[in-house]
């Protein structure tokens, strides 16, 4: 039994496999947010509110992206599923998870403290954009992917980096701390455009994946083949998925921001 999905070199089968490390991570994440919200409620002298439904949805998205079969296919068989994991872990789940943090919990970050100051600095829009872009670039370099995906710890490191970078990227949009009145709705939409739709990093990765004459990632090119799947076409599909998926997620997020802006203005 493996605790985390990684490239195994074994022929793919549709036989279910257990990954207890994934289950433990999801449980710890839920418990951490529950405890943080409780601490915020106690500090504010209010009862602990129930967890937001979107937070539960974010946990489900993470679980589906990390566990069998998506986690196993993306870890060592298909570059396109690996890219689907990236979209789910870095761009879909994080804004849903951040909705689980209550205002009282977020207010704890405004108190003095080295750790709190570090978090406030990391989630400032410009630095958040830089952290996200650098993480996306590094975790998609062929040498990094081929090296880390071969072990459970390496595969887990990439997954956690995606989740962490996604939380940092979405924080200024979903849960700004401290309050930044100048980061208005139009600026948030522009932030998403720069970070997802016109990101030089994502554009570059898409170009390499779609137009490269040979597959970029050895871990997927040399994996035991799945019936009817061509490694080169799989890499091209990964590039298209990053381009279309990123743009679609950005469009949905900007639509939500726009309608909120219109509602507040009206």
Helices and strands as residue ranges (DSSP letters): H 20-44, H 53-66, H 70-76, H 79-86, I 87-92, H 93-98, H 103-107, G 108-110, H 114-122, H 125-139, H 142-148, H 152-174, H 185-192, I 193-197, H 200-211, H 218-221, H 231-265
